[in-house]
Structure formats: C-alpha cells, structure tokens
Amino acid sequence: MSEATSTNSGTNANVNAKVEFPKSNLRKLNADVGLSKFPDQMRRKSLKKGFNFTLMVVGEYGVGKSTLINTIFESQIFPPKDYSIPNKFDAVDIKPISAEIVENGILLNLTVIDTPGFGDLINNQHSYESIIKCIDSRFDSYLEQEMVMRKQKINDQRIDALLYFIRPTGHNLRPFDIEFMKKVHTKVNLIPIISKSDTLSKKEINGFKSRITNDINSNGIQIFKPAVDIFDSQESTLSISDITSKIPFAVVGSQDFVKDSSGMLVRGKQLPWGVVEVENENHNDFVKLRKMLVSAHMLELKSITDSVLYENYRSQKLLMNGYIQDNSVFREYDPIMAKEEELKRHKYDMEMMEIDMTKEFERKVEEKELKLKENEEELYIRYKRMKNALDLQIKELKEQKDALEAKYGPLSSIKKKGIFGL
C-alpha cells in the first residue's frame, strides 16, 4: 500500500503551482484561511475508522487464487490447503473471508470472497448464478440501509473489484469465460488475470494477451482501467498508461523465498530452468497488479462501485419496482432492450446446451468406439489362443504320424485290408 504522508501549506505551494484549475469560478484568496489543512483533517478521520475493501476472486480450482491474494497483501488471508484431499463440488459456494491489515498505522478492513466450485462442476452452464446473486444481494443490502431514514452507519458490503482468473492455455477465451464476463461486467469492476503465467513463454503470453483483449473488445465487455484525470501529473499519467498496457495481467504468486542467481533471497519459485521472481517486472505483471489494486487506484475502484455501478443498479431496481425517477439523474430502463437482452441470453443458453449435448454425444461415441476396440482386442486374443492350440495339436499329430511311419514304414504303402482280412 502507498505510504500515507501528511501535507502542509509549505509543501503544497509547489504542488499547486503545477496544477491548472478551471478558471470560470476561481477566486483568489487575500490570505491563508487554512484550506490547505483539509486533507490532513480527512486523513486523521480516515485513520480513526480505517478503510473497507471487498474483493471477489473467481476461477477454477487450482489456478492460484489463494496464493496470489496472500502474496498481494503479504499476509495469510487464506489458510494453507491440503491438496491430498480430493475436492468434490456440487454447486458454487460463496465463502467470504475477513481480515484486518495494518500498515504504517493505516487500517484496512479487507474482505475476500472466494467462489469454490466455479468452473469445476459437470455442468457449468449456470455457475455464474450464485456469484451474480451474491453481488446483487450486497447491492440490495446497501439499498435497504440507504432507504431507512435513521442516523446509523451503513454497513457497506458492496464488492469493489472482481479478479477473474484465466487459465494459461495460450488460446482464446472459452465461451464460458466470455459468458461469465458479460454477466458481471456491468455490476463490478472486472479485472482479468492470466494465472500461473510462468507456464508460458513471453511470446506465448503476448499472443495470449492479444487474443484475450480481442475477445473482450469484440464482445463489448467492460473491464476496469484506471482513468487519467486532468489534475494528474505527467509522471502519474505515464504510470497509468503503463498499468493499462499490462491488462490482462499475467501474474505469478508465491509465498516462498528462494535464492536468485546472485544468491539473494527473493520471493518466487525455483524451477528447473531458473528462478521466477514474483516482484520482478521482467518476469510477470504482479507489481503492476498490486499497484493498481492497492497503492494507486483502490479509492478509484471504490468510487466507481459507489457512483457508477451501484447507481446503475439502484436506478434499475427502483424503476422496476414502480418508482418514477428523473431520467436525467437515473438511467432509463428500456423494457424492449431488456427483452432483447433476455432473448440473447436465451439464445446463448441454447447454444451452450447444444455444445454440451454435442460434447456428451462425442463422449458417448468415443466410449462406444473404445468398447468396440476392447472387444476387438479380446476377440483377437481368443483367436490367437485357439490358433496356437490348433497349431500345437497339428504338430502333435504330425509327430505321431512320423513315429508310426518310422516304425511301420510310410503309411501310403501299407495295404488296406478288406472287411474279411483279404
């Protein structure tokens, strides 16, 4: 996380000189009124209560979700897993894990929501339903608290970011990946991640990133990208551009320390061909991901969740419940568009069902062919066994014949006698 530094009027003089404010309503102060101390007030208030951040991680079993989260926050957020015990999933489970993290006196109330079972079911067609229900229920909880006219602190459980882990296949996104992203991209700050990128070469990673980006753009999927503000310095703008260029992030997570070629202990993995360093930007994008997620753009993630994603959900929810809102403030709900989206979803569900049926048919055909091949091999073995037995019998008869001929002469020269021995 970024270091919290207090500001004063002396240090702000140089900063303000570089910032160009809109001049339409700008008023000049005749003397210092203490306005520059306002950030200090906000900082002191924030330090008292700390910050809340809710992160959801979605991906199949074994893609490295727990390891990456523990690595990002330098803490044992997820307990160690026993991989010797087989995992059987009947449905997608929602498992929130809460932790308090303190750095330099700054408290972060972190909630990480794991989704075990996602992508690991026999039929994954509706794997996303539990996740969407979780996102919506947290929006609904906030809306209910917001509508209660009491002076009470709202318990904000809305999801600020969703890390979607993509297996390092090196190919395109699967239809399943695209469908999930399309279901959630208007509800959360979606951040795609290529997990365990050390299994791919740099050339393969670059090609994979390009194909993923093309799939995301061609399907109209919105992913989180840090915004450049008019008040950002040139250095900040370049930093944002550098982060954006790495999306989707190809990352490696590890809580172990190994020795590099110089003998220094570094966080990483020891592989047969060398060491993969987690915090080496030449090896993977972990540093850029952590910078975007924690030290540079956490507040932006929370702000978008509150002012854009939640407001869109809130507007639609109220309109669907019969509340007439000002469309200049709330987004208009178009029933025709909603129907079209429903038809598209139905069409896609039918396509997915057809794909599943085709795969099931191919599987059964493959099983039948395998069974026929096994039967063919079994028949061949029986044929060889009978042929060997017959060859052995013929050999024994030939040996008996040779023995008789040696004793009585050729069988063809023996005169056949009649019935009366004549």
KEMAR-80019 format. One record per residue (C-alpha): residue number from 1; x, y, z negated. Coordinates in steps of 0.02 Angstrom, whole numbers, plus 50000, padded with zeros to 5 digits. Layout:
N
> num	c1	c2	c3
> NUM	X	Y	Z
...
***
This chain:
422
> num	c1	c2	c3
> 1	50000	50000	50000
> 2	50057	50176	50031
> 3	50132	50272	49887
> 4	50019	50400	49807
> 5	50106	50568	49799
> 6	50037	50724	49717
> 7	50037	50887	49813
> 8	50059	51067	49758
> 9	50044	51238	49834
> 10	50231	51246	49869
> 11	50238	51085	49969
> 12	50075	51121	50058
> 13	50140	51283	50130
> 14	50248	51192	50257
> 15	50113	51064	50298
> 16	49978	51196	50327
> 17	50093	51290	50443
> 18	50092	51141	50562
> 19	49903	51113	50559
> 20	49794	51210	50680
> 21	49620	51231	50604
> 22	49467	51282	50707
> 23	49461	51471	50706
> 24	49274	51502	50728
> 25	49235	51516	50541
> 26	49411	51529	50470
> 27	49429	51657	50332
> 28	49593	51724	50265
> 29	49622	51720	50077
> 30	49693	51876	49997
> 31	49766	51773	49854
> 32	49788	51594	49795
> 33	49624	51533	49718
> 34	49684	51356	49678
> 35	49604	51269	49827
> 36	49765	51175	49862
> 37	49743	51086	49695
> 38	49582	51000	49754
> 39	49674	50845	49822
> 40	49753	50825	49650
> 41	49579	50826	49572
> 42	49519	50694	49694
> 43	49673	50589	49660
> 44	49651	50596	49471
> 45	49468	50548	49489
> 46	49510	50404	49605
> 47	49646	50340	49490
> 48	49523	50328	49347
> 49	49398	50214	49433
> 50	49509	50134	49564
> 51	49461	50085	49740
> 52	49348	49946	49805
> 53	49387	49849	49963
> 54	49291	49699	50031
> 55	49372	49591	50163
> 56	49297	49440	50252
> 57	49407	49307	50332
> 58	49334	49193	50466
> 59	49419	49049	50553
> 60	49431	48861	50562
> 61	49510	48756	50427
> 62	49699	48758	50430
> 63	49726	48920	50529
> 64	49816	49003	50384
> 65	49683	49119	50310
> 66	49732	49092	50128
> 67	49919	49106	50161
> 68	49901	49267	50260
> 69	49792	49353	50129
> 70	49911	49303	49990
> 71	50055	49369	50094
> 72	49970	49536	50135
> 73	49930	49576	49954
> 74	50088	49498	49880
> 75	49980	49403	49757
> 76	49899	49232	49731
> 77	49725	49285	49787
> 78	49685	49110	49849
> 79	49737	48963	49739
> 80	49850	48829	49817
> 81	49758	48698	49921
> 82	49778	48511	49910
> 83	49787	48459	50093
> 84	49796	48275	50046
> 85	49610	48280	50007
> 86	49506	48271	50168
> 87	49380	48411	50191
> 88	49203	48370	50246
> 89	49090	48516	50291
> 90	48902	48502	50310
> 91	48875	48689	50329
> 92	48966	48855	50325
> 93	48993	48909	50145
> 94	49016	49087	50082
> 95	49146	49099	49945
> 96	49190	49273	49877
> 97	49350	49289	49775
> 98	49380	49445	49670
> 99	49546	49511	49608
> 100	49616	49670	49533
> 101	49780	49729	49607
> 102	49883	49870	49532
> 103	50024	49958	49623
> 104	50111	50113	49551
> 105	49963	50143	49436
> 106	49834	50131	49576
> 107	49698	50000	49550
> 108	49620	49906	49695
> 109	49464	49802	49661
> 110	49483	49677	49801
> 111	49350	49554	49858
> 112	49397	49425	49990
> 113	49254	49322	50064
> 114	49307	49153	50131
> 115	49198	49054	50252
> 116	49247	48869	50238
> 117	49161	48758	50365
> 118	49159	48886	50504
> 119	49203	48801	50668
> 120	49228	48633	50582
> 121	49052	48561	50600
> 122	48996	48430	50725
> 123	48879	48561	50800
> 124	48948	48738	50781
> 125	48809	48821	50879
> 126	48738	48908	50726
> 127	48897	48925	50622
> 128	48883	49114	50626
> 129	48710	49121	50545
> 130	48772	49109	50365
> 131	48902	49244	50398
> 132	48776	49364	50476
> 133	48656	49330	50333
> 134	48795	49374	50210
> 135	48836	49537	50300
> 136	48652	49588	50313
> 137	48614	49541	50132
> 138	48753	49656	50072
> 139	48684	49798	50179
> 140	48510	49762	50109
> 141	48575	49764	49931
> 142	48655	49934	49958
> 143	48497	50000	50042
> 144	48387	49942	49897
> 145	48501	50026	49770
> 146	48506	50182	49877
> 147	48316	50194	49881
> 148	48296	50178	49692
> 149	48280	50355	49625
> 150	48390	50332	49472
> 151	48555	50405	49421
> 152	48652	50245	49423
> 153	48811	50193	49506
> 154	48783	50093	49665
> 155	48874	49927	49669
> 156	48947	49934	49844
> 157	48973	49757	49909
> 158	48972	49801	50094
> 159	49105	49716	50199
> 160	49238	49842	50253
> 161	49332	49730	50376
> 162	49322	49557	50453
> 163	49481	49466	50503
> 164	49440	49340	50640
> 165	49574	49206	50657
> 166	49603	49139	50833
> 167	49695	48975	50855
> 168	49859	48994	50953
> 169	49803	48893	51104
> 170	49881	49010	51232
> 171	49723	49002	51337
> 172	49569	49115	51344
> 173	49444	49142	51205
> 174	49320	49000	51189
> 175	49135	49035	51221
> 176	49111	49000	51036
> 177	49235	49140	50990
> 178	49153	49263	51109
> 179	48978	49224	51046
> 180	49029	49249	50864
> 181	49114	49415	50901
> 182	48961	49476	50996
> 183	48853	49432	50846
> 184	48953	49530	50718
> 185	49044	49671	50809
> 186	48905	49798	50776
> 187	48896	49751	50591
> 188	49079	49751	50533
> 189	49250	49818	50577
> 190	49307	49670	50680
> 191	49495	49636	50684
> 192	49552	49489	50793
> 193	49708	49395	50739
> 194	49812	49261	50825
> 195	49859	49148	50681
> 196	50020	49047	50666
> 197	50096	49139	50814
> 198	50264	49056	50780
> 199	50199	48906	50879
> 200	50204	49011	51039
> 201	50348	49093	51132
> 202	50350	49283	51158
> 203	50299	49260	51339
> 204	50154	49148	51290
> 205	50098	49271	51154
> 206	50098	49418	51276
> 207	49997	49320	51403
> 208	49877	49258	51269
> 209	49851	49435	51203
> 210	49815	49498	51378
> 211	49684	49363	51409
> 212	49602	49393	51240
> 213	49594	49581	51273
> 214	49516	49550	51444
> 215	49385	49433	51368
> 216	49344	49561	51232
> 217	49327	49705	51355
> 218	49229	49608	51486
> 219	49102	49554	51354
> 220	49080	49728	51281
> 221	49145	49678	51110
> 222	49191	49821	50994
> 223	49344	49794	50886
> 224	49419	49911	50758
> 225	49553	50028	50822
> 226	49623	50171	50718
> 227	49562	50340	50780
> 228	49677	50486	50818
> 229	49623	50645	50728
> 230	49657	50821	50788
> 231	49748	50854	50624
> 232	49864	50704	50644
> 233	50048	50744	50666
> 234	50143	50683	50817
> 235	50227	50551	50709
> 236	50057	50489	50645
> 237	49987	50487	50822
> 238	50133	50382	50884
> 239	50112	50265	50736
> 240	49927	50241	50776
> 241	49967	50210	50959
> 242	50099	50081	50908
> 243	49975	49990	50795
> 244	49838	49991	50928
> 245	49957	49918	51058
> 246	49982	49763	50950
> 247	49796	49717	50942
> 248	49756	49572	50935
> 249	49889	49547	50802
> 250	49998	49393	50821
> 251	50046	49354	50642
> 252	50140	49231	50532
> 253	50105	49211	50347
> 254	50216	49134	50215
> 255	50240	49149	50027
> 256	50408	49062	50032
> 257	50580	49141	50037
> 258	50716	49066	50147
> 259	50892	49116	50195
> 260	50919	49200	50362
> 261	51074	49185	50471
> 262	51166	49311	50361
> 263	51124	49218	50201
> 264	50996	49346	50139
> 265	50833	49287	50061
> 266	50685	49338	50170
> 267	50501	49296	50167
> 268	50473	49174	50308
> 269	50478	48996	50374
> 270	50625	48882	50405
> 271	50603	48797	50573
> 272	50720	48675	50664
> 273	50775	48812	50785
> 274	50794	48951	50655
> 275	50703	49064	50532
> 276	50540	49157	50567
> 277	50536	49314	50461
> 278	50362	49372	50410
> 279	50414	49555	50392
> 280	50523	49562	50547
> 281	50430	49658	50683
> 282	50532	49571	50817
> 283	50458	49405	50759
> 284	50273	49446	50735
> 285	50146	49586	50702
> 286	50120	49557	50516
> 287	50194	49727	50464
> 288	50080	49820	50585
> 289	49927	49724	50525
> 290	49962	49760	50341
> 291	49998	49942	50379
> 292	49833	49963	50469
> 293	49732	49863	50344
> 294	49805	49932	50182
> 295	49927	50075	50183
> 296	49867	50182	50329
> 297	49685	50151	50377
> 298	49594	50071	50230
> 299	49497	50232	50200
> 300	49451	50241	50384
> 301	49384	50062	50378
> 302	49276	50106	50227
> 303	49218	50268	50309
> 304	49163	50181	50470
> 305	49073	50048	50369
> 306	48978	50182	50273
> 307	48944	50316	50404
> 308	48927	50212	50563
> 309	48895	50026	50538
> 310	48785	50042	50384
> 311	48690	50193	50452
> 312	48651	50099	50612
> 313	48588	49950	50513
> 314	48491	50063	50394
> 315	48407	50155	50537
> 316	48350	49996	50623
> 317	48293	49919	50459
> 318	48187	50069	50412
> 319	48113	50086	50587
> 320	48070	49901	50594
> 321	47982	49921	50426
> 322	47873	50060	50494
> 323	47967	50213	50434
> 324	47962	50352	50563
> 325	48132	50435	50568
> 326	48206	50583	50658
> 327	48292	50507	50810
> 328	48418	50648	50812
> 329	48481	50579	50646
> 330	48437	50394	50658
> 331	48470	50286	50809
> 332	48311	50247	50904
> 333	48252	50067	50902
> 334	48208	50011	51078
> 335	48092	49858	51075
> 336	48122	49823	51260
> 337	48310	49821	51235
> 338	48288	49712	51081
> 339	48184	49590	51184
> 340	48316	49587	51319
> 341	48450	49551	51190
> 342	48342	49413	51118
> 343	48323	49337	51293
> 344	48510	49348	51319
> 345	48539	49261	51154
> 346	48413	49126	51201
> 347	48496	49105	51371
> 348	48665	49089	51289
> 349	48597	48964	51162
> 350	48529	48860	51306
> 351	48697	48869	51395
> 352	48786	48815	51235
> 353	48660	48674	51214
> 354	48691	48619	51394
> 355	48879	48624	51364
> 356	48858	48520	51205
> 357	48747	48395	51296
> 358	48872	48383	51439
> 359	49013	48353	51315
> 360	48909	48222	51225
> 361	48869	48136	51391
> 362	49052	48138	51440
> 363	49098	48069	51270
> 364	48974	47925	51287
> 365	49034	47889	51464
> 366	49212	47887	51401
> 367	49164	47769	51259
> 368	49075	47654	51384
> 369	49224	47654	51501
> 370	49338	47616	51355
> 371	49224	47472	51302
> 372	49221	47403	51479
> 373	49410	47416	51487
> 374	49425	47323	51322
> 375	49305	47187	51388
> 376	49406	47177	51548
> 377	49566	47156	51450
> 378	49485	47023	51340
> 379	49423	46927	51494
> 380	49595	46937	51572
> 381	49673	46868	51413
> 382	49547	46724	51413
> 383	49584	46692	51597
> 384	49771	46686	51566
> 385	49745	46569	51418
> 386	49637	46449	51521
> 387	49756	46458	51669
> 388	49905	46419	51558
> 389	49810	46272	51481
> 390	49764	46208	51655
> 391	49943	46227	51718
> 392	50003	46131	51565
> 393	49877	45993	51599
> 394	49929	45982	51782
> 395	50111	45974	51728
> 396	50073	45831	51607
> 397	49977	45734	51741
> 398	50120	45758	51864
> 399	50244	45692	51733
> 400	50132	45540	51704
> 401	50123	45512	51891
> 402	50312	45523	51909
> 403	50332	45398	51766
> 404	50213	45273	51848
> 405	50298	45290	52016
> 406	50467	45261	51936
> 407	50401	45101	51857
> 408	50292	45030	51997
> 409	50353	45123	52148
> 410	50259	45251	52249
> 411	50076	45243	52215
> 412	50037	45255	52400
> 413	50125	45085	52434
> 414	50025	44988	52307
> 415	49896	44883	52395
> 416	49723	44912	52337
> 417	49635	44751	52289
> 418	49454	44715	52327
> 419	49323	44678	52202
> 420	49370	44491	52200
> 421	49557	44524	52197
> 422	49576	44477	52379
***
